[in-house]
Amino acid sequence: MIDFKLSTEQRARQAMAREFAERHIAPIAASVDRDQQFPWEVIERGILAGLTTMMIPAAYGGGGFDHLSVGLVLEELGAACAGMASIFGAALLGSAPIVLLGTEDQKQRLLRRIAEDDSGRYLCAFAVTEAAAGSGAASGDPQFGVQLRARRQGDSYILSGSKRFISNGGVARLYSVLARTHPTKPALSGLSFFAVAASDRLHIGKVEAKMGQCACPTTELIFDDVAVPACDLLGREGIGGIGLAETASFSGPLVSAICVGVARAAVSLARQHARRGDSPLLDQQGVAMRLFDMATTLEAARHLVWRALWENDQRVNPTTGALRGAPNLRLAAMAKVYASDACVRLVDDAVEIIGLEALVGGHPASKLVRDAKLMQIFDGTNQIHRIGTARLL
């Protein structure tokens, strides 16, 4: 018999995240979105509370959270502000290649540096996307996909090229960068991950003016012959494609959890509006049926996300982060596609129930419209997930 009850520890982590979101994130979400100023005060609080080190194993100083717990936390943050949730999510993703590919020495050195920093300013970022390499970054054809080059030169690798649409760009101290270490080999053997510290030669290029999730900076990174010590090549040369697949199996369900949070906020706004006044909309059968369908879709999305997170937990040693078995890319893609599509649909339903009021005067629903759309695009577009995963069915 399957047990859908959360453990005492998981409920405590969920409650902690909900309190943090309601106290620190929700009150400033609208102003941060409007002014597009990075919310360092809130992010510092979150870092010091362990929200960026949840997935670092306890053996290296991190929180050692199970994946379902991380998903519960991100849903709460996403319900308050998708942009700020994405800052924390991008930081988690940025440290993932170190956990997944790093040697024991690299884990002790790099993960402890992240986990033990007490400045409240240590963020990570995941740098894969390029101008011509987004969802197809790991293309098997070396003429496509990642083109950022990493050339071995003595005890260093020289990185040259650029990345684009990098979340936490310009505020991160450490970037997990996917680069091509061999110009002609296919993706599975020609790509490698590097842990790259922010430096004078790593330039921040264009800062994107996004439609939604404005709290999270998204930038271009320009690598002007950046020298990276060979000891910061994660694992060994040629396993970047494998690391990217492993990371995707983790990131998809976590992005999906933020989607569930945004969708939950939309359903809540619609429900509140439908109950207002002496003649509430809820008394109308059409509105009542739509609210029922919205709540049902939300529950379905949440439980698919939970299933994908649970699947990941079955593979992970909770103490060391070591993996066993193959990643369930099929389920990760299903969760991401269904949850993000449901998120957009439920936000749209909420706007239709609320009406014109949702589109004027800075109504919270207008922010949800802009935030939700991005969920279908980043971490691999839904179309790419559908095409790629259809072969695994």
C-alpha positions as CSV (number, residue, x, y, z in Angstrom):
1,M,0.0,0.0,0.0
2,I,1.4,3.4,-1.0
3,D,1.6,5.9,1.9
4,F,1.1,9.6,0.8
5,K,1.7,10.9,4.3
6,L,4.6,13.2,4.8
7,S,7.1,12.3,7.6
8,T,7.3,14.5,10.7
9,E,10.7,15.8,9.4
10,Q,9.2,16.6,5.9
11,R,6.2,18.4,7.5
12,A,8.6,20.5,9.7
13,R,10.6,21.5,6.6
14,Q,7.5,22.4,4.8
15,A,6.2,24.5,7.7
16,M,9.6,26.2,8.0
17,A,9.6,27.2,4.3
18,R,6.0,28.4,4.5
19,E,6.8,30.6,7.4
20,F,9.9,32.0,5.7
21,A,7.9,32.7,2.5
22,E,5.0,34.4,4.2
23,R,7.2,36.5,6.5
24,H,10.0,37.5,4.2
25,I,9.2,36.8,0.5
26,A,5.5,37.6,0.0
27,P,5.5,41.1,1.5
28,I,8.1,42.3,-1.0
29,A,7.3,40.2,-4.0
30,A,5.4,42.9,-5.9
31,S,7.9,45.6,-5.2
32,V,10.9,43.4,-6.2
33,D,9.1,42.5,-9.4
34,R,8.3,46.1,-10.2
35,D,11.7,47.6,-9.3
36,Q,13.8,44.6,-10.5
37,Q,16.2,45.0,-7.7
38,F,18.0,41.9,-6.5
39,P,16.5,41.1,-3.0
40,W,19.8,40.6,-1.2
41,E,18.3,41.0,2.3
42,V,15.8,38.1,1.8
43,I,18.3,36.0,-0.1
44,E,20.9,36.4,2.7
45,R,18.3,35.2,5.2
46,G,17.5,32.2,3.0
47,I,21.1,31.3,2.5
48,L,21.8,31.4,6.3
49,A,18.7,29.3,6.8
50,G,20.1,26.7,4.5
51,L,17.9,27.1,1.5
52,T,20.8,27.0,-0.9
53,T,22.5,23.9,0.6
54,M,19.6,21.6,1.1
55,M,20.9,19.2,-1.5
56,I,24.5,19.2,-0.4
57,P,25.0,15.9,1.6
58,A,25.4,16.1,5.3
59,A,28.9,14.5,5.0
60,Y,30.0,17.8,3.3
61,G,28.3,20.2,5.6
62,G,25.0,20.6,3.8
63,G,21.4,20.0,4.9
64,G,21.2,16.5,3.3
65,F,17.5,16.9,2.5
66,D,15.7,14.2,0.6
67,H,14.4,15.3,-2.8
68,L,10.8,15.4,-1.7
69,S,11.6,17.7,1.2
70,V,13.4,20.1,-1.3
71,G,10.3,20.0,-3.5
72,L,8.1,20.8,-0.6
73,V,10.3,23.8,0.2
74,L,10.3,25.1,-3.4
75,E,6.5,24.8,-3.7
76,E,6.2,27.1,-0.6
77,L,8.7,29.6,-2.0
78,G,7.1,29.5,-5.5
79,A,3.6,30.2,-4.0
80,A,5.1,33.5,-2.6
81,C,7.2,34.5,-5.6
82,A,8.4,32.4,-8.5
83,G,11.4,34.7,-9.1
84,M,12.8,34.4,-5.6
85,A,12.1,30.7,-5.6
86,S,14.1,30.5,-8.8
87,I,17.1,32.2,-7.2
88,F,17.2,29.5,-4.6
89,G,16.5,26.8,-7.2
90,A,19.3,28.0,-9.4
91,A,21.7,27.9,-6.5
92,L,20.7,24.3,-5.8
93,L,21.2,23.4,-9.4
94,G,24.5,25.2,-9.5
95,S,26.0,22.9,-6.9
96,A,24.5,19.7,-8.3
97,P,27.3,18.8,-10.8
98,I,29.8,18.9,-7.9
99,V,27.6,16.5,-5.9
100,L,27.0,14.3,-9.0
101,L,30.4,14.3,-10.7
102,G,33.0,15.6,-8.2
103,T,35.8,13.6,-6.8
104,E,36.0,13.2,-3.0
105,D,38.6,15.9,-2.8
106,Q,36.4,18.3,-4.9
107,K,33.4,17.6,-2.7
108,Q,35.3,18.2,0.5
109,R,36.8,21.4,-0.9
110,L,34.0,22.9,-3.0
111,L,30.9,21.8,-1.2
112,R,32.2,22.6,2.2
113,R,33.2,26.1,1.0
114,I,29.6,26.6,-0.1
115,A,28.0,25.1,3.0
116,E,30.3,26.7,5.6
117,D,30.3,30.2,4.2
118,D,28.6,32.5,6.7
119,S,28.4,35.7,4.7
120,G,24.9,35.0,3.4
121,R,26.2,35.9,-0.1
122,Y,27.4,32.6,-1.5
123,L,25.2,31.7,-4.4
124,C,25.9,29.2,-7.2
125,A,24.7,29.1,-10.8
126,F,24.3,26.5,-13.5
127,A,25.9,27.7,-16.8
128,V,24.9,25.4,-19.7
129,T,22.7,27.5,-22.2
130,E,24.3,29.3,-25.1
131,A,22.9,31.5,-27.8
132,A,22.7,28.5,-30.2
133,A,22.5,25.8,-27.6
134,G,19.5,25.8,-25.3
135,S,17.4,22.7,-24.8
136,G,19.7,20.9,-27.3
137,A,22.9,21.7,-25.4
138,A,24.1,18.1,-25.5
139,S,23.6,17.6,-29.2
140,G,25.4,14.6,-30.5
141,D,26.7,16.7,-33.5
142,P,29.8,18.7,-32.3
143,Q,28.8,21.5,-34.8
144,F,25.8,22.2,-32.6
145,G,25.1,22.2,-28.9
146,V,27.7,23.7,-26.5
147,Q,30.5,25.6,-28.2
148,L,32.2,27.1,-25.2
149,R,35.8,25.7,-25.5
150,A,38.0,24.5,-22.7
151,R,41.6,23.9,-23.8
152,R,44.2,22.2,-21.5
153,Q,47.2,24.4,-20.9
154,G,49.6,23.1,-18.3
155,D,47.8,22.8,-14.9
156,S,44.8,24.8,-16.2
157,Y,42.0,24.8,-18.7
158,I,41.5,28.0,-20.7
159,L,37.7,28.7,-21.2
160,S,36.7,30.9,-24.1
161,G,33.3,31.6,-25.4
162,S,30.0,32.7,-23.9
163,K,26.8,31.5,-22.1
164,R,23.4,33.1,-22.2
165,F,20.2,33.2,-20.1
166,I,22.1,32.1,-17.0
167,S,20.0,32.4,-13.8
168,N,21.9,34.0,-10.9
169,G,24.4,35.4,-13.4
170,G,26.3,38.3,-11.9
171,V,25.4,37.5,-8.3
172,A,26.8,33.9,-8.1
173,R,30.3,33.3,-6.7
174,L,30.6,29.8,-8.3
175,Y,29.4,28.6,-11.7
176,S,29.1,25.0,-12.8
177,V,30.0,25.4,-16.4
178,L,29.5,22.9,-19.3
179,A,32.3,23.3,-21.9
180,R,33.5,21.4,-24.9
181,T,36.9,19.8,-24.1
182,H,37.2,18.0,-27.4
183,P,36.2,19.8,-30.6
184,T,35.1,16.8,-32.7
185,K,33.9,14.2,-30.2
186,P,30.1,13.8,-29.7
187,A,28.4,15.2,-26.6
188,L,28.6,12.1,-24.5
189,S,32.4,12.2,-24.7
190,G,33.3,15.7,-25.8
191,L,31.7,17.8,-22.9
192,S,33.0,18.4,-19.4
193,F,31.8,20.3,-16.3
194,F,34.0,22.8,-14.5
195,A,33.6,24.6,-11.2
196,V,34.4,28.2,-12.1
197,A,34.8,31.0,-9.6
198,A,33.6,34.5,-10.4
199,S,36.7,36.5,-11.6
200,D,37.8,39.6,-13.4
201,R,38.1,37.7,-16.7
202,L,34.6,36.2,-16.4
203,H,32.5,39.2,-17.6
204,I,28.8,39.7,-17.2
205,G,27.4,40.6,-20.6
206,K,23.8,41.4,-21.4
207,V,21.4,41.5,-18.4
208,E,18.1,40.3,-19.8
209,A,15.0,42.4,-19.2
210,K,12.5,39.5,-18.7
211,M,8.7,39.5,-18.8
212,G,8.4,37.6,-15.6
213,Q,10.4,36.3,-12.6
214,C,12.2,39.6,-12.5
215,A,13.7,39.0,-9.1
216,C,16.1,36.4,-10.5
217,P,18.8,38.0,-12.7
218,T,19.4,36.3,-16.0
219,T,22.5,37.3,-17.8
220,E,25.1,36.5,-20.5
221,L,28.5,35.2,-19.3
222,I,31.6,36.0,-21.4
223,F,34.6,33.9,-20.8
224,D,37.6,35.9,-21.9
225,D,40.3,33.1,-21.8
226,V,39.4,32.3,-18.2
227,A,42.0,30.1,-16.6
228,V,40.4,27.3,-14.5
229,P,42.7,25.1,-12.4
230,A,42.7,21.5,-13.7
231,C,41.7,20.4,-10.2
232,D,38.3,22.1,-10.8
233,L,37.4,19.9,-13.8
234,L,34.6,18.0,-12.2
235,G,35.4,14.3,-12.2
236,R,37.2,13.7,-15.4
237,E,37.1,14.9,-19.1
238,G,34.2,13.7,-21.2
239,I,31.5,13.0,-18.6
240,G,29.7,16.3,-19.0
241,G,26.9,14.8,-21.1
242,I,26.3,12.1,-18.4
243,G,26.3,14.8,-15.7
244,L,23.8,16.9,-17.7
245,A,21.4,13.9,-17.9
246,E,21.7,13.2,-14.2
247,T,21.2,16.9,-13.4
248,A,18.1,17.0,-15.6
249,S,16.6,14.1,-13.7
250,F,17.0,16.2,-10.5
251,S,16.2,19.7,-11.9
252,G,12.9,18.8,-13.7
253,P,11.0,17.8,-10.6
254,L,12.4,20.7,-8.6
255,V,11.3,23.2,-11.3
256,S,7.9,21.4,-11.3
257,A,7.6,22.0,-7.6
258,I,7.9,25.8,-8.1
259,C,5.2,25.4,-10.8
260,V,2.9,23.8,-8.3
261,G,3.5,26.7,-5.9
262,V,2.6,29.3,-8.6
263,A,-0.5,27.3,-9.6
264,R,-1.5,27.0,-6.0
265,A,-1.3,30.8,-5.6
266,A,-3.5,31.2,-8.7
267,V,-6.1,28.7,-7.4
268,S,-6.1,30.5,-4.1
269,L,-6.7,33.9,-5.7
270,A,-9.5,32.5,-7.8
271,R,-11.2,30.9,-4.9
272,Q,-11.0,34.0,-2.7
273,H,-12.5,36.1,-5.5
274,A,-15.3,33.7,-6.1
275,R,-16.3,33.8,-2.5
276,R,-16.5,37.6,-2.2
277,G,-19.6,39.7,-1.8
278,D,-23.3,39.1,-1.0
279,S,-23.8,37.3,-4.4
280,P,-20.6,35.3,-4.7
281,L,-19.5,33.9,-8.1
282,L,-19.2,30.5,-6.4
283,D,-23.0,30.3,-6.5
284,Q,-22.8,30.1,-10.3
285,Q,-22.5,26.5,-11.5
286,G,-20.0,27.4,-14.2
287,V,-17.6,29.0,-11.8
288,A,-18.1,26.3,-9.2
289,M,-17.3,23.6,-11.8
290,R,-14.2,25.5,-13.0
291,L,-12.9,25.9,-9.5
292,F,-13.4,22.2,-8.9
293,D,-11.4,21.3,-12.1
294,M,-8.7,23.8,-11.1
295,A,-8.3,22.2,-7.7
296,T,-8.2,18.7,-9.2
297,T,-5.5,19.7,-11.8
298,L,-3.4,21.2,-9.0
299,E,-3.6,18.0,-6.9
300,A,-2.8,15.9,-10.0
301,A,0.3,18.0,-10.8
302,R,1.5,17.9,-7.2
303,H,1.3,14.2,-6.9
304,L,3.1,13.6,-10.2
305,V,5.8,15.9,-9.0
306,W,6.0,14.1,-5.6
307,R,6.3,10.8,-7.5
308,A,9.2,12.1,-9.6
309,L,10.9,13.4,-6.4
310,W,10.3,10.1,-4.6
311,E,11.9,8.2,-7.5
312,N,15.0,10.3,-7.2
313,D,15.1,9.7,-3.5
314,Q,15.3,5.9,-4.2
315,R,18.6,6.4,-6.0
316,V,20.4,8.7,-3.6
317,N,22.5,7.8,-0.5
318,P,21.2,10.4,1.9
319,T,24.6,10.8,3.7
320,T,27.0,10.9,0.8
321,G,24.8,11.7,-2.2
322,A,26.1,8.7,-4.1
323,L,23.7,7.4,-6.8
324,R,22.6,3.9,-7.7
325,G,20.8,2.9,-10.9
326,A,19.8,5.0,-13.9
327,P,18.0,8.3,-13.8
328,N,14.3,8.3,-14.5
329,L,14.4,10.9,-17.3
330,R,10.9,9.9,-18.5
331,L,9.2,10.7,-15.2
332,A,11.2,13.8,-14.7
333,A,10.1,15.2,-18.1
334,M,6.5,14.2,-17.5
335,A,6.5,16.1,-14.2
336,K,8.1,19.2,-15.7
337,V,5.8,19.3,-18.7
338,Y,2.6,18.5,-16.9
339,A,3.2,20.8,-14.0
340,S,4.3,23.8,-16.1
341,D,1.4,23.4,-18.5
342,A,-1.0,23.1,-15.6
343,C,0.6,26.2,-14.0
344,V,-0.1,28.3,-17.1
345,R,-3.6,26.9,-17.6
346,L,-4.6,27.5,-13.9
347,V,-3.2,31.0,-13.9
348,D,-5.3,31.7,-17.1
349,D,-8.3,30.2,-15.4
350,A,-7.8,32.4,-12.4
351,V,-7.6,35.5,-14.5
352,E,-10.8,34.6,-16.3
353,I,-12.6,34.1,-13.0
354,I,-11.3,37.4,-11.5
355,G,-11.9,39.3,-14.6
356,L,-10.6,42.8,-15.5
357,E,-9.5,43.4,-12.0
358,A,-6.7,40.8,-12.5
359,L,-5.2,42.9,-15.2
360,V,-5.1,46.4,-13.6
361,G,-3.7,48.1,-10.5
362,G,-0.9,45.7,-9.9
363,H,-3.2,42.8,-9.0
364,P,-1.2,39.7,-7.9
365,A,-2.7,37.6,-10.8
366,S,-0.9,39.8,-13.4
367,K,2.4,38.9,-11.9
368,L,1.5,35.2,-11.9
369,V,0.7,35.4,-15.7
370,R,4.2,36.7,-16.4
371,D,5.9,34.3,-14.0
372,A,4.1,31.2,-15.1
373,K,4.9,31.4,-18.8
374,L,8.6,31.1,-18.2
375,M,8.1,27.7,-16.5
376,Q,7.3,26.1,-19.8
377,I,10.5,27.4,-21.4
378,F,13.4,27.1,-19.0
379,D,15.0,23.8,-17.9
380,G,14.3,22.6,-21.4
381,T,11.3,23.7,-23.3
382,N,8.2,21.5,-23.0
383,Q,8.3,20.7,-26.7
384,I,11.9,19.4,-26.5
385,H,10.9,17.3,-23.4
386,R,8.0,15.8,-25.3
387,I,10.1,15.0,-28.4
388,G,13.0,13.6,-26.5
389,T,11.1,11.6,-24.0
390,A,8.7,10.0,-26.5
391,R,11.5,7.7,-27.4
392,L,11.6,6.4,-23.8
393,L,7.9,5.5,-23.6
